[in-house]
């Protein structure tokens, strides 16, 4: 299966001028495309640096990862960490994207749940998409989203 994975990873960029292949410009690149809190069918987009108030009852999270590179990427780990004042180490969950193809419209959505009763008050989630081999731009692979859980 490693040979098949290596073969699937190979995709050479097409030069828009000549129409030929241009291996020198081919790149690897994943990014966080969006993080959403989902409750009762309603999605709330989270933004780094902006605190969002949420009711914790029944709230789940969706992480959307996008492949902006030129290669099919396999076995990409995405880690979701919930951190609160009573658990500064955080509760981590990791899920793997089996395969994500290149292209602006190819996105993978992973669901995450908080599990135990979250802290009422200020807390945060951090999403970290593991860099793939030869990925050079990784500043868009990790972000922290402040939250405030309230009972309303």
Secondary structure, DSSP 8 states (H G I E B T S, - for coil): -HHHHHHHH----B-TTT-SB-GGG--B-EEEEEEEEEETTEEEE-BTTB-EEE--TT-EEEEEEEE-SSS-EEEEEEEEEEEETTEEEEEEEEEEEEEE-SSTT-EEEEEEE--S---SEEEEEEEEE---TTB---TTSEEEEEEEE---
